[in-house]
Amino acid sequence: MITAIVLIEAAPALIPEVAAAVADIDRVSEVYSVAGDVDLIAMVRVTAHEELADVIADRISKVEGVRETRTFIAFRAYSRHDLDAAFQLGLD
């Protein structure tokens, strides 16, 4: 599974509508409204790199109200939840 973190700048008056439209796109697992330099962060999960262009360039970037996107590809995930579960293996 390939995970992409997409930072989205949106037209201020359309942030809720942009968030809802992006969340409805297939392969977008979550959309967060955030404070800071961007308005929204979308998590995209695909099985092949080629799908990223379909989801991000062809779908997310074309949502009305999206001004700009910046994409980061995750190499590895680190999660306290996952680490705690791994250390509990075999302790039952």
Buried (B, 14 or more C-beta within 10 A) or exposed (E): EBBBEBBBBBEEEBBEBBBEBBBEBEBBEEBEBEEEEBBBBBBBBBEEEEBBEBBBEEBBBEBEBBEEBEBEEEEEEEEEEEEEEEEEEEEE
